[in-house]
């Protein structure tokens, strides 16, 4: 793509789903495609801040991972934003990155609800689940629950190892072990004992109106339930654009940490409500 490319049309970054994964580069339209499996499909003008009146427009280049498509889902993609444009939007409070960001060469994933918040790609899954767990505990407390316990555990399956005897000249055999196991890589536990005094629902919570689990908590409390239990176990629980993780690294982009594809996720929420008065 030529560095003189002109954006062909406008998109609203607040609602544009192809901006869910973003890489910060020197300039959006001069990024060197180092891997033929990626192709630059479009250059657009992204507008930010339409709803708040703090309107700004910056160019974005869209790159797509070719040859990967599942059903009707679009192939993995990444939007490229120039570093100076990103910093300008941050200074105007139109985009938000973790402390120290945005960093050139780093890939970020957009928060599913806060559409202007971007977190390191590798940490997306863990950060969102952490946030949801803490909000669930705070929400249950506001509903008057007591003896709250929230736990989740993630693990990576099929940790490959090798086994065999290797003969080395003038040295003892070196043995390697082989097998398949599970590597527990994510754990969280929240336990609150006591409480039981209902308070107004906290105004800063963002998940209660958007997540079925929170709606079920409210319904249970309103119905006078004595206990609440929510449990979910999934397999192949992956983060944003799992298929693109390795290829993004091939482009020389940093994911903001070690990306891990979780194969098992167990998440439980337990709470007791006081007797209805």
C-alpha positions as CSV (number, residue, x, y, z in Angstrom):
1,X,0.0,0.0,0.0
2,X,1.3,3.4,-0.8
3,X,1.9,5.9,2.0
4,X,-0.1,8.4,-0.1
5,X,-3.3,6.3,0.0
6,X,-6.5,8.3,0.7
7,X,-9.2,7.0,3.1
8,X,-12.2,6.0,0.9
9,X,-15.0,6.2,3.4
10,X,-15.8,7.0,7.0
11,X,-16.7,4.7,9.9
12,X,-17.7,5.4,13.5
13,X,-15.0,3.7,15.6
14,X,-17.4,3.6,18.6
15,X,-19.6,1.0,16.8
16,X,-17.3,-0.4,14.1
17,X,-16.7,-4.1,14.9
18,X,-13.6,-4.3,12.7
19,X,-11.9,-2.0,15.2
20,X,-12.1,-4.6,18.0
21,X,-8.4,-5.5,17.5
22,X,-6.1,-2.6,16.9
23,X,-2.3,-2.4,16.4
24,X,-0.4,0.9,17.0
25,X,2.1,1.5,14.3
26,X,4.2,4.4,13.1
27,X,1.7,5.4,10.3
28,X,-1.4,3.6,9.4
29,X,-0.9,3.5,5.6
30,X,2.8,2.8,5.5
31,X,2.9,-0.4,7.5
32,X,5.1,-3.0,5.8
33,X,3.3,-6.3,5.3
34,X,5.9,-8.8,6.3
35,X,3.8,-11.9,5.9
36,X,1.9,-12.8,2.7
37,X,-0.9,-14.4,4.7
38,X,-2.0,-10.9,5.6
39,X,-3.5,-8.5,3.1
40,X,-4.4,-4.8,3.5
41,X,-8.1,-4.6,2.5
42,X,-9.1,-1.0,3.1
43,X,-8.1,2.4,4.4
44,X,-10.8,4.4,6.1
45,X,-11.4,7.5,8.1
46,X,-12.5,6.6,11.7
47,X,-14.5,9.2,13.6
48,X,-14.5,9.1,17.4
49,X,-16.6,11.0,19.9
50,X,-19.8,11.5,17.9
51,X,-22.1,11.0,20.9
52,X,-20.0,13.3,23.2
53,X,-19.4,16.1,20.7
54,X,-15.6,15.7,21.0
55,X,-15.4,14.6,17.4
56,X,-12.0,13.6,15.9
57,X,-11.1,11.8,12.7
58,X,-8.0,9.6,12.1
59,X,-7.0,7.2,9.3
60,X,-7.1,3.5,9.9
61,X,-5.8,0.7,7.7
62,X,-7.5,-2.7,7.9
63,X,-5.5,-5.9,7.4
64,X,-7.1,-9.3,7.0
65,X,-5.6,-12.7,7.6
66,X,-6.2,-14.6,4.3
67,X,-7.2,-18.2,3.9
68,X,-9.0,-18.5,7.3
69,X,-12.8,-18.4,7.4
70,X,-15.2,-20.4,9.6
71,X,-18.8,-20.4,8.4
72,X,-20.1,-16.9,7.9
73,X,-17.7,-15.4,10.5
74,X,-15.2,-12.9,9.0
75,X,-11.5,-13.9,9.0
76,X,-9.3,-12.5,11.7
77,X,-8.3,-8.9,11.1
78,X,-6.5,-6.0,12.7
79,X,-7.0,-2.3,12.4
80,X,-3.8,-0.2,12.2
81,X,-3.7,3.2,13.8
82,X,-0.8,5.6,13.7
83,X,0.9,6.3,17.0
84,X,0.6,10.1,16.8
85,X,-3.1,9.8,16.0
86,X,-3.6,7.4,18.9
87,X,-1.8,9.7,21.4
88,X,-3.9,12.7,20.2
89,X,-7.1,10.7,20.9
90,X,-5.8,9.7,24.3
91,X,-5.0,13.3,25.2
92,X,-8.6,14.3,24.3
93,X,-10.0,11.5,26.4
94,X,-11.5,9.9,23.3
95,X,-9.6,6.6,23.5
96,X,-8.2,4.9,26.6
97,X,-5.2,2.5,26.9
98,X,-3.5,1.0,29.9
99,X,-0.9,3.2,31.7
100,X,2.0,3.7,29.5
101,X,0.1,3.1,26.3
102,X,-0.5,3.3,23.4
103,X,2.9,1.7,22.5
104,X,4.2,1.4,18.9
105,X,4.1,-2.2,17.7
106,X,1.6,-3.4,20.3
107,X,-1.7,-5.0,19.7
108,X,-4.8,-4.1,21.8
109,X,-8.3,-5.7,22.0
110,X,-11.3,-3.5,22.7
111,X,-13.3,-3.9,25.8
112,X,-16.7,-5.6,25.0
113,X,-18.7,-2.9,26.7
114,X,-16.5,0.2,27.1
115,X,-16.0,0.8,23.4
116,X,-13.2,3.2,23.7
117,X,-11.1,1.2,26.1
118,X,-8.3,-1.0,24.7
119,X,-6.4,-3.6,26.7
120,X,-3.3,-5.7,25.7
121,X,-4.4,-8.5,23.3
122,X,-2.8,-11.2,25.4
123,X,-4.6,-10.1,28.6
124,X,-8.1,-9.5,27.2
125,X,-9.7,-12.7,28.4
126,X,-8.3,-12.5,31.9
127,X,-8.9,-8.8,32.5
128,X,-12.6,-9.0,31.4
129,X,-13.3,-12.1,33.5
130,X,-11.6,-10.4,36.5
131,X,-13.7,-7.3,36.1
132,X,-16.9,-9.4,35.7
133,X,-16.1,-11.4,38.9
134,X,-15.5,-8.3,41.0
135,X,-18.6,-6.7,39.7
136,X,-20.7,-9.8,40.4
137,X,-19.5,-9.7,44.1
138,X,-20.3,-6.0,44.4
139,X,-23.7,-6.5,42.8
140,X,-24.7,-9.4,45.0
141,X,-23.7,-7.3,48.1
142,X,-26.0,-4.5,46.9
143,X,-28.8,-7.0,46.5
144,X,-28.4,-8.0,50.2
145,X,-26.6,-11.3,49.6
146,X,-24.3,-12.9,52.2
147,X,-21.6,-15.6,52.2
148,X,-20.6,-14.9,48.6
149,X,-18.0,-17.1,46.9
150,X,-16.9,-16.6,43.3
151,X,-14.2,-18.8,41.8
152,X,-12.8,-19.4,38.3
153,X,-10.1,-21.6,37.0
154,X,-8.6,-21.7,33.5
155,X,-6.3,-24.3,32.1
156,X,-4.4,-25.0,29.0
157,X,-4.8,-28.6,27.8
158,X,-2.5,-31.0,26.0
159,X,0.8,-29.8,27.4
160,X,3.1,-31.8,25.2
161,X,6.2,-33.4,26.6
162,X,8.6,-35.8,25.0
163,X,10.1,-39.1,26.2
164,X,12.9,-41.2,24.9
165,X,16.5,-42.1,25.5
166,X,19.1,-40.2,23.5
167,X,22.6,-41.7,23.3
168,X,25.4,-39.1,23.4
169,X,29.1,-39.8,22.9
170,X,31.1,-39.9,26.1
171,X,28.0,-38.9,28.1
172,X,25.2,-40.5,30.0
173,X,21.9,-40.9,28.3
174,X,19.6,-37.9,28.5
175,X,16.0,-38.9,29.2
176,X,12.9,-36.7,28.4
177,X,9.5,-37.4,29.7
178,X,6.4,-37.6,27.5
179,X,2.7,-37.3,28.2
180,X,-0.3,-35.1,28.1
181,X,-1.4,-33.0,31.0
182,X,-3.1,-29.9,32.1
183,X,-1.4,-26.6,33.0
184,X,-3.5,-24.6,35.4
185,X,-2.7,-21.0,34.4
186,X,-5.5,-18.9,35.8
187,X,-7.1,-18.9,39.2
188,X,-9.2,-16.4,41.1
189,X,-11.2,-16.6,44.3
190,X,-13.4,-14.1,46.0
191,X,-15.0,-14.9,49.3
192,X,-17.1,-12.6,51.4
193,X,-18.7,-13.8,54.6
194,X,-21.5,-12.0,56.4
195,X,-23.1,-8.9,54.9
196,X,-26.9,-9.4,54.1
197,X,-27.9,-5.7,54.0
198,X,-29.4,-4.6,50.8
199,X,-28.2,-1.2,49.4
200,X,-28.9,0.7,46.2
201,X,-27.3,-0.8,43.2
202,X,-23.9,0.8,42.6
203,X,-24.0,3.3,39.7
204,X,-20.5,2.5,38.4
205,X,-21.3,-1.2,37.6
206,X,-21.4,-1.8,33.8
207,X,-22.4,-5.5,33.6
208,X,-25.8,-5.9,35.3
209,X,-27.8,-4.6,32.4
210,X,-25.8,-6.4,29.8
211,X,-25.1,-9.9,31.1
212,X,-27.7,-12.7,31.7
213,X,-26.0,-13.9,34.9
214,X,-26.5,-10.5,36.5
215,X,-30.1,-10.4,35.4
216,X,-30.6,-13.8,37.0
217,X,-29.1,-12.5,40.3
218,X,-31.6,-9.7,40.4
219,X,-34.5,-12.0,39.5
220,X,-33.5,-14.4,42.3
221,X,-33.3,-11.7,44.9
222,X,-36.6,-10.2,43.9
223,X,-38.2,-13.6,44.0
224,X,-37.1,-14.1,47.6
225,X,-34.6,-16.9,46.8
226,X,-32.6,-18.3,49.7
227,X,-29.6,-19.4,47.7
228,X,-28.1,-18.5,44.3
229,X,-25.7,-20.7,42.3
230,X,-24.4,-20.0,38.8
231,X,-21.9,-22.3,37.2
232,X,-20.5,-22.6,33.7
233,X,-17.8,-24.9,32.3
234,X,-16.7,-24.5,28.7
235,X,-14.2,-26.1,26.4
236,X,-12.2,-24.3,23.8
237,X,-12.7,-21.0,25.6
238,X,-10.6,-18.6,23.5
239,X,-9.9,-15.0,23.6
240,X,-10.3,-12.4,20.8
241,X,-9.3,-13.7,17.4
242,X,-7.4,-16.7,18.6
243,X,-6.6,-17.7,15.1
244,X,-4.6,-14.5,14.5
245,X,-2.4,-14.6,17.6
246,X,0.6,-16.3,16.1
247,X,0.3,-14.5,12.8
248,X,0.3,-11.1,14.6
249,X,3.6,-12.1,16.2
250,X,4.9,-13.0,12.7
251,X,4.3,-9.4,11.7
252,X,6.6,-8.2,14.4
253,X,3.7,-7.0,16.6
254,X,3.7,-7.5,20.4
255,X,0.6,-8.9,22.0
256,X,1.3,-7.3,25.4
257,X,2.4,-10.5,27.1
258,X,2.2,-14.3,26.5
259,X,-1.0,-15.2,24.6
260,X,-2.6,-18.5,25.8
261,X,-5.5,-20.3,24.3
262,X,-7.5,-21.7,27.2
263,X,-9.2,-25.0,26.6
264,X,-11.1,-25.3,29.8
265,X,-12.9,-22.7,31.9
266,X,-14.8,-23.3,35.1
267,X,-16.6,-20.4,36.6
268,X,-19.0,-20.5,39.7
269,X,-20.9,-17.9,41.7
270,X,-22.5,-18.9,45.0
271,X,-24.4,-16.7,47.4
272,X,-27.1,-16.9,50.2
273,X,-29.8,-14.4,50.6
274,X,-31.2,-13.6,54.1
275,X,-34.8,-14.6,54.9
276,X,-37.3,-12.3,53.4
277,X,-38.7,-9.9,56.1
